[in-house]
Amino acid sequence: EGMRGGVTALTWGVFPNREILQPTVFDPATFLVWAEEAFSLWTTAWANLYEAGTESRALIEGMRDSYYLVAIIDNDYVTAEKDGGKLWKALL
């Protein structure tokens, strides 16, 4: 569907009878900035560890140029597919 904009509240580390251990939010604009920084590190840090023309450097540059960083948010990830849950079907 693409990003619709706005900030989405997320929660991680949810356990029965305990507070949420790490609440966070997802902001599409911030995600894009972070993704650009993460991918640029493949060039400025990781690829520079290897000589130009080596297999290792080519592998890192190839991943940088062809991989995507995605964020998948589904607030109903535990519902079985037969009951409307679709996250695991989409991922697998």
Contacts in CASP RR format, 6 or more apart in sequence:
PFRMAT RR
TARGET T0000
AUTHOR 0000-0000-0000
METHOD contacts of the structure
MODEL  1
EGMRGGVTALTWGVFPNREILQPTVFDPATFLVWAEEAFSLWTTAWANLY
EAGTESRALIEGMRDSYYLVAIIDNDYVTAEKDGGKLWKALL
3 28 0 8 1.000
5 28 0 8 1.000
6 27 0 8 1.000
6 28 0 8 1.000
7 25 0 8 1.000
7 26 0 8 1.000
7 27 0 8 1.000
8 25 0 8 1.000
8 26 0 8 1.000
8 27 0 8 1.000
8 73 0 8 1.000
9 23 0 8 1.000
9 25 0 8 1.000
9 26 0 8 1.000
10 23 0 8 1.000
10 24 0 8 1.000
10 25 0 8 1.000
10 26 0 8 1.000
10 73 0 8 1.000
11 20 0 8 1.000
11 22 0 8 1.000
11 23 0 8 1.000
11 24 0 8 1.000
12 20 0 8 1.000
12 21 0 8 1.000
12 22 0 8 1.000
12 23 0 8 1.000
12 24 0 8 1.000
13 20 0 8 1.000
13 21 0 8 1.000
13 22 0 8 1.000
14 20 0 8 1.000
14 21 0 8 1.000
15 21 0 8 1.000
26 71 0 8 1.000
26 73 0 8 1.000
28 71 0 8 1.000
31 71 0 8 1.000
35 69 0 8 1.000
38 69 0 8 1.000
39 64 0 8 1.000
39 67 0 8 1.000
39 69 0 8 1.000
42 60 0 8 1.000
42 61 0 8 1.000
42 63 0 8 1.000
42 64 0 8 1.000
43 60 0 8 1.000
43 61 0 8 1.000
43 64 0 8 1.000
46 60 0 8 1.000
47 57 0 8 1.000
47 60 0 8 1.000
47 61 0 8 1.000
47 64 0 8 1.000
49 56 0 8 1.000
50 56 0 8 1.000
50 57 0 8 1.000
50 60 0 8 1.000
51 57 0 8 1.000
72 87 0 8 1.000
72 90 0 8 1.000
72 91 0 8 1.000
74 85 0 8 1.000
74 86 0 8 1.000
74 87 0 8 1.000
76 84 0 8 1.000
76 85 0 8 1.000
76 87 0 8 1.000
77 85 0 8 1.000
77 87 0 8 1.000
77 88 0 8 1.000
79 85 0 8 1.000
81 88 0 8 1.000
81 89 0 8 1.000
END
